[in-house]
Amino acid sequence: MNVIKWVGFALLAAALAVLPFTIWISGRLGIVSATAGVVGIVLLTIGLAGKRDEPGSSSDGHET
């Protein structure tokens, strides 16, 4: 799940960095960038949800 979380974070960060420029250059590139951001959010959510479901992990970050 750690890889999924970091891939999602990377997609989201890249999409946020280039979205204003891609919208300015071309509408289609803006849609591609926005879609990459949405996929990044989904992957990040999956990665973080998997971390919460692991046994022995708590919401405050301390092992039990």
C-alpha positions in Angstrom: 0.0 0.0 0.0 2.9 2.3 0.5 3.7 2.3 -3.2 0.1 3.1 -4.1 0.1 6.0 -1.6 3.3 7.5 -3.1 2.2 7.1 -6.7 -1.1 8.8 -5.8 0.8 11.7 -4.1 3.1 12.1 -7.1 0.2 12.2 -9.6 -1.6 14.7 -7.5 1.4 16.9 -7.0 2.3 16.8 -10.7 -1.3 17.6 -11.7 -1.5 20.5 -9.4 1.8 21.9 -10.6 1.0 21.8 -14.3 -2.8 22.3 -14.3 -2.8 26.1 -14.7 -0.3 25.9 -17.6 -2.1 23.1 -19.3 -5.4 24.9 -19.2 -3.8 28.0 -20.6 -2.1 26.1 -23.4 -4.9 23.7 -24.4 -8.2 22.7 -23.0 -7.5 19.0 -23.7 -4.2 19.0 -21.9 -6.1 20.6 -18.9 -8.5 17.7 -18.9 -5.7 15.2 -19.0 -4.0 17.0 -16.1 -7.2 17.2 -14.1 -7.8 13.5 -14.7 -4.3 12.6 -13.5 -5.1 14.6 -10.3 -8.3 12.7 -9.8 -6.6 9.4 -10.2 -3.9 10.6 -7.8 -6.6 11.4 -5.2 -8.2 8.0 -5.6 -4.8 6.2 -5.3 -3.9 8.3 -2.3 -7.3 7.5 -0.6 -6.8 3.8 -1.3 -3.3 3.9 0.1 -4.3 5.8 3.3 -7.4 3.6 3.8 -5.2 0.5 3.6 -2.9 1.9 6.3 -5.9 2.5 8.6 -7.1 -1.1 8.2 -3.8 -2.7 9.2 -3.9 -4.5 12.5 -1.9 -2.8 15.2 -2.2 0.7 13.8 -4.1 3.4 15.6 -5.4 6.8 14.5 -2.8 8.7 16.6 0.1 6.9 14.9 1.4 4.9 17.8 1.8 1.2 17.7 -0.3 -0.8 20.2 
